[in-house]
């Protein structure tokens, strides 16, 4: 995988985490993909956080290392059946956002270094495990097109769901 692709994914992850952690942003999303990711993933994250709360409450998410371990275990299980689709790619970002928020809730200081570590382990997972699938399925432009169209239509009707 090219260094530029790694940097692109890393910046998508960083932008998304800043957005869900409600950190001050310097203007609008840096790209259409980032905008679609912010809008779609954060909407779905909010929808799913409540239903995941009982499960999340049982997890010891009190350090970045614990978050990394939990992230890897959960995402590996998500893809254990060998199926990949854009909804599951979106789930990677959403789960990273959920874990980041849980760290905050457990009073873990999310320093610049900690947020960088979280961004790195999410990026590493995507690049090492899903980059070929992403490229073979039209790249991030295709991701943007799929969710921009679906989210626009479904959010107007008040319904949105991901099909695994």
ABEGO torsion letter per residue (X at the ends): XBAAAAAAAAAAAAAAAAAAAGBBBBEBBABAAAAAAAAAAAAAAAAAAAAAAAAAAABBBABAAAAAAAAAAAAAAAAAAGBBBAAAAAAAAAAAAAAAAAAAAAGBBBBAAAAAAAAAAAAAAAAAAAAAAAAAAGEAAAAAAAAAAAAAAAAAAGBBBBBX
